[in-house]
């Protein structure tokens, strides 16, 4: 499932895909850098690049050992108007699931 989620994150958040190999997806993160392996559903460093695409994100460790990620949208006056939340076994997975939910992207769990 994580490979499917990674592919959807790349597509819908418009990361610059270079190629796909058996190891995963390779993306360009900026113009002056070679393509790098990108696994946001598994790697918190990559997941943080997903967080940076949104205005406000809250990540909480739950008592059952899972993580909740909430993504907020705001009105022009700064008041919150919507919140999308999803859970994952890791912070990275919770971030990716919440991001896809906020974007209205459906996938098989």
N, C-alpha and C positions, 0 to 999 in steps of 0.2 A: 504494500500500500504506500510506503514512503516514496517509492520511485514515481508513482502516479501523482502524488501530492507535489513532489518537487517539479514535475513537468507542468502541472497546472499553475504553480506559483510563478515559474519562469514565464509562461505564456501570458497570464492575466496581470502580472505586475510588470510586464515588459522588460525583463532582464534580457540582455543581448546574448542569445544562444549561439555558441560556436559549433558544438557537436555533441553527439551522444555516443557513449561507449559502454562496454559492459560494466565499467566502474561507476558510471553515472553521467550527469550532464556537465558540460564544460561551458562556462559563460565568460564574457568579457565584462569585468566590473568597471573598467574605465579605459579610455582611449590609449593610454601609454603602458598598458599592462598586457601580458600574455593571458590567454584563456586559463581559467582556474576551475578546478572541480567544485561544483556547487551542490550541496546537499542540505538545504535549509530545514528539512524535517528531521535531520539527524545531528547537524552541527550548529551549535548555538551561535557561533561567529557568523555563519551564513544566515541563520534565522534573524539575527539582529539587523541585517540588511533589509529584511522584510518589515521589521518593526519601523525602520526609518521611513518607510513609504506612507505611514499613517501619522495623523496628528497626535493622538494620545492612545497609549497602550498600557494596560495594567496586567501584570503577571503575578499570580499568587500560588504558593505551594499549599495544597490542601492536605488535611490530616490523613487521608487515605493513601498518600504517596503519589497522588496525581497533581497536575498543574492546571490552573485555569488561566486563560488569556481573554481579556476583554478589550475590544477596540471601540473607541468612542467617535461619534460624529457630532459636530457642533453647528449651531445656527450662527448667523452673522453677528448676533449680540454676544456670542461666547457661551451660551447656555447649551448643555448637552441635549441632543434631540434623539439620539439613537445609540444603542450599545449592542454589540454582537459578542457573544461569549461562547467559547468551546473549551473542552478539556482534552488533555493528552497525558501520556505516561511520562513525557519529558517536557521541559519548557519549550524546546524547539518544535516539537510536534503540536503542542497547544497553540503556539504562535501561528503556525502554518494553517491549522484547522480554522482558527478564528479569522485569519486573513481571507481565506477562501469563502467562509460564511459571510463576511462583511461585503465581499464582492459579488455575492449571489451565485457562486460557482458550486455546482453539485458534483459529487464523486461517490464512488462505491466505498463504503467503510468495511 
